């Protein structure tokens, strides 16, 4: 019985190869357009982060951090974290990683929030979408890196595509949860005052779901940072490159330095968007 099953396996691999070959031959212009758009987005973010002097970026980040949280302690932590990254000599790599994370977060939230809203309003659609989201989060990243390399080539774009595929389920799920959890009483009150469906969405459902949406954003950022090493495997610049170099040369010192930089960036970004206890930022 087992021999029969193994001798007559479904040609899943050849089917996938045929699909990728067909896309390469017939839809290359679509992937070229996507690549140009994403490269432009990443280059724009890199220009904003790398053109000013690093200390100018530090001052801006500290000012934004203080404006968001209104605490000296957080502003001091941002200052120390960024100055330590500069001191270790990884500022350029950090800005490249930040560009990848910001671009991935923009794409994930721009696509994930509308899909999550649609899923909250259409349970059948979300039921069909759920296994796809499960697949995106559980399938090994290296599986879809191969077609990503073929379709987009080496560089930041395939790394960004892989990051988006891995991270986008978070905003979709959390947005759907937040919108679908809107109390019926609030919706009925809005309808009683004559609100249209779009007004209910923008003035009732999305404000109520905002904490969940922001949680989706922080999850997206953390998941994106976890992909920096894998993105480096397909030619993406950033902190993943010295991490791989340290791994290949068994350089404990360099590996620890890069690891500290990644952790500091993760903490800073997480605290920027996380709501403090008691409803205060």
C-alpha positions as a Markdown table, in Angstrom:
| # | Residue | x | y | z |
|---|---|---|---|---|
| 1 | Unk | 0.0 | 0.0 | 0.0 |
| 2 | Unk | 2.8 | 2.4 | 1.0 |
| 3 | Unk | 4.7 | 1.5 | -2.2 |
| 4 | Unk | 1.7 | 2.3 | -4.3 |
| 5 | Unk | 1.2 | 5.7 | -2.6 |
| 6 | Unk | 4.9 | 6.7 | -3.1 |
| 7 | Unk | 5.0 | 5.4 | -6.7 |
| 8 | Unk | 1.9 | 7.4 | -7.6 |
| 9 | Unk | 2.4 | 10.7 | -5.8 |
| 10 | Unk | 0.7 | 13.8 | -6.9 |
| 11 | Unk | 3.0 | 16.0 | -9.0 |
| 12 | Unk | 2.8 | 19.0 | -6.7 |
| 13 | Unk | 6.4 | 20.1 | -7.3 |
| 14 | Unk | 6.1 | 20.0 | -11.1 |
| 15 | Unk | 2.8 | 21.8 | -10.9 |
| 16 | Unk | 4.4 | 24.6 | -8.9 |
| 17 | Unk | 7.4 | 24.8 | -11.3 |
| 18 | Unk | 5.0 | 25.0 | -14.2 |
| 19 | Unk | 3.1 | 27.8 | -12.6 |
| 20 | Unk | 6.3 | 29.8 | -11.9 |
| 21 | Unk | 7.5 | 29.2 | -15.4 |
| 22 | Unk | 4.2 | 30.4 | -16.8 |
| 23 | Unk | 4.3 | 33.5 | -14.6 |
| 24 | Unk | 7.9 | 34.2 | -15.7 |
| 25 | Unk | 7.0 | 34.0 | -19.3 |
| 26 | Unk | 3.6 | 35.7 | -19.4 |
| 27 | Unk | 3.3 | 38.0 | -16.3 |
| 28 | Unk | 6.9 | 39.3 | -16.0 |
| 29 | Unk | 5.6 | 42.9 | -16.6 |
| 30 | Unk | 3.5 | 42.6 | -13.4 |
| 31 | Unk | 6.4 | 41.6 | -11.3 |
| 32 | Unk | 8.6 | 44.2 | -12.9 |
| 33 | Unk | 6.1 | 46.8 | -11.9 |
| 34 | Unk | 5.8 | 45.5 | -8.4 |
| 35 | Unk | 9.6 | 45.4 | -8.1 |
| 36 | Unk | 9.9 | 49.0 | -9.3 |
| 37 | Unk | 7.3 | 50.3 | -6.9 |
| 38 | Unk | 8.8 | 48.5 | -3.9 |
| 39 | Unk | 12.4 | 49.5 | -4.8 |
| 40 | Unk | 11.2 | 53.1 | -5.1 |
| 41 | Unk | 9.5 | 52.8 | -1.7 |
| 42 | Unk | 12.6 | 51.4 | 0.0 |
| 43 | Unk | 14.9 | 53.9 | -1.7 |
| 44 | Unk | 12.8 | 56.8 | -0.5 |
| 45 | Unk | 12.8 | 55.5 | 3.1 |
| 46 | Unk | 16.6 | 55.0 | 2.8 |
| 47 | Unk | 17.1 | 58.5 | 1.5 |
| 48 | Unk | 15.1 | 59.9 | 4.5 |
| 49 | Unk | 17.2 | 57.9 | 7.0 |
| 50 | Unk | 20.7 | 58.1 | 5.5 |
| 51 | Unk | 20.8 | 61.6 | 4.0 |
| 52 | Unk | 20.8 | 63.6 | 7.3 |
| 53 | Unk | 23.6 | 63.2 | 9.8 |
| 54 | Unk | 23.0 | 60.2 | 12.1 |
| 55 | Unk | 22.8 | 62.6 | 15.1 |
| 56 | Unk | 20.0 | 64.5 | 13.4 |
| 57 | Unk | 18.0 | 61.3 | 13.1 |
| 58 | Unk | 18.7 | 60.6 | 16.7 |
| 59 | Unk | 17.4 | 64.0 | 17.8 |
| 60 | Unk | 14.2 | 63.6 | 15.6 |
| 61 | Unk | 13.6 | 60.1 | 17.0 |
| 62 | Unk | 14.0 | 61.3 | 20.5 |
| 63 | Unk | 11.7 | 64.2 | 19.9 |
| 64 | Unk | 9.0 | 62.0 | 18.4 |
| 65 | Unk | 9.4 | 59.5 | 21.3 |
| 66 | Unk | 8.9 | 62.2 | 23.8 |
| 67 | Unk | 5.9 | 63.6 | 22.0 |
| 68 | Unk | 4.3 | 60.2 | 21.8 |
| 69 | Unk | 4.9 | 59.0 | 25.4 |
| 70 | Unk | 5.6 | 62.3 | 27.3 |
| 71 | Unk | 8.2 | 60.5 | 29.5 |
| 72 | Unk | 11.8 | 61.4 | 29.9 |
| 73 | Unk | 12.7 | 57.8 | 30.6 |
| 74 | Unk | 11.6 | 56.7 | 27.1 |
| 75 | Unk | 13.3 | 59.6 | 25.4 |
| 76 | Unk | 16.5 | 58.7 | 27.3 |
| 77 | Unk | 16.2 | 55.1 | 26.3 |
| 78 | Unk | 15.8 | 56.0 | 22.6 |
| 79 | Unk | 18.9 | 58.3 | 22.9 |
| 80 | Unk | 21.0 | 55.6 | 24.5 |
| 81 | Unk | 19.9 | 52.9 | 22.2 |
| 82 | Unk | 20.6 | 54.8 | 19.0 |
| 83 | Unk | 23.9 | 56.2 | 20.2 |
| 84 | Unk | 25.0 | 52.7 | 21.1 |
| 85 | Unk | 24.2 | 51.5 | 17.6 |
| 86 | Unk | 26.2 | 54.3 | 16.2 |
| 87 | Unk | 29.0 | 53.5 | 18.6 |
| 88 | Unk | 29.1 | 49.9 | 17.5 |
| 89 | Unk | 29.4 | 50.9 | 13.8 |
| 90 | Unk | 26.2 | 49.5 | 12.5 |
| 91 | Unk | 24.2 | 52.7 | 11.8 |
| 92 | Unk | 24.1 | 52.1 | 8.0 |
| 93 | Unk | 23.0 | 48.5 | 8.4 |
| 94 | Unk | 20.4 | 49.6 | 10.9 |
| 95 | Unk | 18.9 | 52.2 | 8.6 |
| 96 | Unk | 18.7 | 49.5 | 5.8 |
| 97 | Unk | 16.9 | 47.2 | 8.2 |
| 98 | Unk | 14.6 | 50.0 | 9.3 |
| 99 | Unk | 13.8 | 50.7 | 5.6 |
| 100 | Unk | 12.9 | 47.1 | 5.1 |
| 101 | Unk | 10.8 | 46.9 | 8.3 |
| 102 | Unk | 9.0 | 50.2 | 7.5 |
| 103 | Unk | 8.3 | 49.2 | 3.9 |
| 104 | Unk | 7.0 | 45.8 | 5.0 |
| 105 | Unk | 4.8 | 47.4 | 7.7 |
| 106 | Unk | 3.3 | 49.9 | 5.2 |
| 107 | Unk | 2.5 | 47.2 | 2.7 |
| 108 | Unk | 1.1 | 44.8 | 5.4 |
| 109 | Unk | -1.1 | 47.5 | 7.0 |
| 110 | Unk | -2.3 | 48.9 | 3.7 |
| 111 | Unk | -3.4 | 45.5 | 2.6 |
| 112 | Unk | -4.1 | 43.8 | 5.9 |
| 113 | Unk | -6.5 | 46.3 | 7.4 |
| 114 | Unk | -8.9 | 46.4 | 4.5 |
| 115 | Unk | -8.8 | 42.6 | 4.2 |
| 116 | Unk | -9.4 | 42.3 | 7.9 |
| 117 | Unk | -12.4 | 44.7 | 7.7 |
| 118 | Unk | -13.8 | 42.7 | 4.8 |
| 119 | Unk | -13.4 | 39.5 | 6.8 |
| 120 | Unk | -15.2 | 40.9 | 9.7 |
| 121 | Unk | -18.2 | 41.9 | 7.6 |
| 122 | Unk | -18.2 | 38.7 | 5.5 |
| 123 | Unk | -17.7 | 35.6 | 7.7 |
| 124 | Unk | -17.7 | 33.2 | 4.7 |
| 125 | Unk | -14.9 | 35.2 | 3.1 |
| 126 | Unk | -12.9 | 35.0 | 6.4 |
| 127 | Unk | -13.6 | 31.3 | 6.8 |
| 128 | Unk | -12.1 | 30.7 | 3.3 |
| 129 | Unk | -9.2 | 33.1 | 4.1 |
| 130 | Unk | -8.2 | 31.5 | 7.4 |
| 131 | Unk | -6.4 | 28.4 | 6.0 |
| 132 | Unk | -4.5 | 30.7 | 3.6 |
| 133 | Unk | -3.3 | 32.8 | 6.5 |
| 134 | Unk | -2.4 | 29.6 | 8.4 |
| 135 | Unk | -0.4 | 28.5 | 5.4 |
| 136 | Unk | 1.4 | 31.9 | 5.1 |
| 137 | Unk | 2.5 | 31.7 | 8.7 |
| 138 | Unk | 3.5 | 28.1 | 8.9 |
| 139 | Unk | 5.1 | 27.3 | 5.5 |
| 140 | Unk | 8.9 | 27.4 | 5.7 |
| 141 | Unk | 10.1 | 30.7 | 4.3 |
| 142 | Unk | 12.7 | 29.1 | 2.1 |
| 143 | Unk | 10.0 | 27.4 | 0.1 |
| 144 | Unk | 8.6 | 30.7 | -1.3 |
| 145 | Unk | 12.0 | 32.4 | -1.4 |
| 146 | Unk | 12.9 | 30.2 | -4.5 |
| 147 | Unk | 10.0 | 31.6 | -6.7 |
| 148 | Unk | 10.5 | 35.0 | -5.2 |
| 149 | Unk | 14.1 | 35.0 | -6.4 |
| 150 | Unk | 13.1 | 33.8 | -9.9 |
| 151 | Unk | 10.3 | 36.4 | -10.2 |
| 152 | Unk | 12.0 | 39.4 | -8.5 |
| 153 | Unk | 15.8 | 38.7 | -8.6 |
| 154 | Unk | 18.3 | 39.3 | -5.9 |
| 155 | Unk | 18.1 | 42.4 | -3.6 |
| 156 | Unk | 15.7 | 44.0 | -1.2 |
| 157 | Unk | 12.5 | 43.3 | -3.1 |
| 158 | Unk | 12.4 | 39.5 | -2.6 |
| 159 | Unk | 13.4 | 40.0 | 1.0 |
| 160 | Unk | 10.5 | 42.4 | 1.4 |
| 161 | Unk | 8.1 | 40.0 | -0.4 |
| 162 | Unk | 9.1 | 37.2 | 1.9 |
| 163 | Unk | 8.7 | 39.5 | 4.9 |
| 164 | Unk | 5.2 | 40.6 | 3.8 |
| 165 | Unk | 4.0 | 37.1 | 3.2 |
| 166 | Unk | 5.2 | 36.1 | 6.7 |
| 167 | Unk | 3.9 | 39.1 | 8.6 |
| 168 | Unk | 0.6 | 40.1 | 6.9 |
| 169 | Unk | -1.6 | 37.5 | 8.7 |
| 170 | Unk | -1.1 | 39.4 | 11.9 |
| 171 | Unk | -2.8 | 42.7 | 10.9 |
| 172 | Unk | -5.5 | 40.7 | 9.0 |
| 173 | Unk | -6.4 | 38.6 | 12.0 |
| 174 | Unk | -6.2 | 41.3 | 14.6 |
| 175 | Unk | -8.2 | 43.8 | 12.5 |
| 176 | Unk | -10.9 | 41.2 | 11.8 |
| 177 | Unk | -11.0 | 40.5 | 15.6 |
| 178 | Unk | -11.3 | 44.1 | 16.5 |
| 179 | Unk | -13.9 | 45.1 | 14.0 |
| 180 | Unk | -16.0 | 41.9 | 14.6 |
| 181 | Unk | -15.9 | 42.6 | 18.4 |
| 182 | Unk | -17.6 | 46.0 | 18.1 |
| 183 | Unk | -20.5 | 45.9 | 20.6 |
| 184 | Unk | -23.9 | 45.6 | 19.0 |
| 185 | Unk | -25.2 | 48.4 | 21.2 |
| 186 | Unk | -22.7 | 50.8 | 19.6 |
| 187 | Unk | -23.7 | 49.8 | 16.1 |
| 188 | Unk | -27.4 | 50.1 | 17.0 |
| 189 | Unk | -26.8 | 53.6 | 18.5 |
| 190 | Unk | -25.0 | 54.7 | 15.3 |
| 191 | Unk | -27.9 | 53.4 | 13.1 |
| 192 | Unk | -30.4 | 55.1 | 15.4 |
| 193 | Unk | -28.7 | 58.4 | 14.6 |
| 194 | Unk | -28.9 | 57.7 | 10.9 |
| 195 | Unk | -25.3 | 56.7 | 10.3 |
| 196 | Unk | -24.6 | 55.0 | 6.9 |
| 197 | Unk | -22.5 | 51.8 | 6.7 |
| 198 | Unk | -19.4 | 53.8 | 5.8 |
| 199 | Unk | -20.0 | 56.1 | 8.7 |
| 200 | Unk | -20.4 | 53.2 | 11.0 |
| 201 | Unk | -17.1 | 51.8 | 9.8 |
| 202 | Unk | -15.1 | 55.0 | 10.1 |
| 203 | Unk | -16.7 | 56.5 | 13.2 |
| 204 | Unk | -17.6 | 53.4 | 15.3 |
| 205 | Unk | -16.0 | 50.1 | 14.2 |
| 206 | Unk | -12.4 | 51.3 | 13.3 |
| 207 | Unk | -12.1 | 53.5 | 16.4 |
| 208 | Unk | -13.3 | 50.7 | 18.6 |
| 209 | Unk | -10.9 | 48.3 | 16.8 |
| 210 | Unk | -7.9 | 50.7 | 16.9 |
| 211 | Unk | -6.1 | 49.0 | 19.9 |
| 212 | Unk | -6.3 | 45.7 | 18.0 |
| 213 | Unk | -5.1 | 47.3 | 14.8 |
| 214 | Unk | -2.2 | 48.9 | 16.6 |
| 215 | Unk | -1.4 | 45.5 | 18.1 |
| 216 | Unk | -1.3 | 44.2 | 14.6 |
| 217 | Unk | 1.1 | 46.9 | 13.7 |
| 218 | Unk | 3.5 | 46.0 | 16.5 |
| 219 | Unk | 3.3 | 42.3 | 15.6 |
| 220 | Unk | 4.1 | 43.2 | 12.0 |
| 221 | Unk | 7.2 | 45.1 | 13.1 |
| 222 | Unk | 8.4 | 42.3 | 15.3 |
| 223 | Unk | 7.8 | 39.7 | 12.7 |
| 224 | Unk | 9.5 | 41.8 | 10.1 |
| 225 | Unk | 12.6 | 42.2 | 12.3 |
| 226 | Unk | 12.7 | 38.4 | 12.8 |
| 227 | Unk | 13.1 | 38.1 | 9.0 |
| 228 | Unk | 16.3 | 40.2 | 8.6 |
| 229 | Unk | 18.6 | 37.3 | 8.4 |
| 230 | Unk | 16.4 | 35.4 | 5.9 |
| 231 | Unk | 16.1 | 38.5 | 3.8 |
| 232 | Unk | 19.9 | 38.8 | 3.8 |
| 233 | Unk | 20.1 | 35.3 | 2.2 |
| 234 | Unk | 18.4 | 36.7 | -1.0 |
| 235 | Unk | 20.6 | 39.8 | -1.2 |
| 236 | Unk | 18.8 | 42.3 | 1.1 |
| 237 | Unk | 21.0 | 44.7 | 2.9 |
| 238 | Unk | 20.8 | 45.4 | 6.6 |
| 239 | Unk | 21.7 | 43.8 | 9.9 |
| 240 | Unk | 21.2 | 40.4 | 8.5 |
| 241 | Unk | 24.3 | 40.7 | 6.4 |
| 242 | Unk | 26.8 | 41.0 | 9.4 |
| 243 | Unk | 24.7 | 38.4 | 11.2 |
| 244 | Unk | 25.3 | 35.9 | 8.4 |
| 245 | Unk | 29.0 | 36.9 | 8.2 |
| 246 | Unk | 29.4 | 36.3 | 11.9 |
| 247 | Unk | 27.7 | 32.9 | 11.6 |
| 248 | Unk | 29.9 | 31.8 | 8.7 |
| 249 | Unk | 33.1 | 32.9 | 10.5 |
| 250 | Unk | 31.9 | 31.8 | 14.0 |
| 251 | Unk | 32.6 | 35.4 | 15.2 |
| 252 | Unk | 30.9 | 35.5 | 18.6 |
| 253 | Unk | 31.8 | 39.1 | 19.2 |
| 254 | Unk | 30.3 | 40.4 | 15.9 |
| 255 | Unk | 27.2 | 38.2 | 16.3 |
| 256 | Unk | 26.6 | 39.6 | 19.8 |
| 257 | Unk | 27.1 | 43.1 | 18.6 |
| 258 | Unk | 24.6 | 42.8 | 15.8 |
| 259 | Unk | 22.1 | 40.9 | 18.0 |
| 260 | Unk | 22.2 | 43.8 | 20.5 |
| 261 | Unk | 21.5 | 46.3 | 17.7 |
| 262 | Unk | 18.5 | 44.2 | 16.5 |
| 263 | Unk | 17.1 | 43.9 | 20.0 |
| 264 | Unk | 17.5 | 47.7 | 20.7 |
| 265 | Unk | 15.7 | 48.5 | 17.4 |
| 266 | Unk | 12.9 | 46.0 | 18.2 |
| 267 | Unk | 12.4 | 47.5 | 21.7 |
| 268 | Unk | 12.4 | 51.1 | 20.5 |
| 269 | Unk | 9.9 | 50.4 | 17.7 |
| 270 | Unk | 7.7 | 48.3 | 19.9 |
| 271 | Unk | 7.5 | 51.0 | 22.6 |
| 272 | Unk | 6.8 | 53.7 | 20.0 |
| 273 | Unk | 3.5 | 52.0 | 19.1 |
| 274 | Unk | 2.5 | 50.1 | 22.2 |
| 275 | Unk | -0.2 | 51.6 | 24.5 |
| 276 | Unk | 0.8 | 51.9 | 28.1 |
| 277 | Unk | -1.2 | 50.5 | 31.0 |
| 278 | Unk | -4.0 | 52.7 | 32.1 |
| 279 | Unk | -4.6 | 54.0 | 28.5 |
| 280 | Unk | -1.7 | 56.4 | 28.6 |
| 281 | Unk | 1.0 | 56.4 | 26.0 |
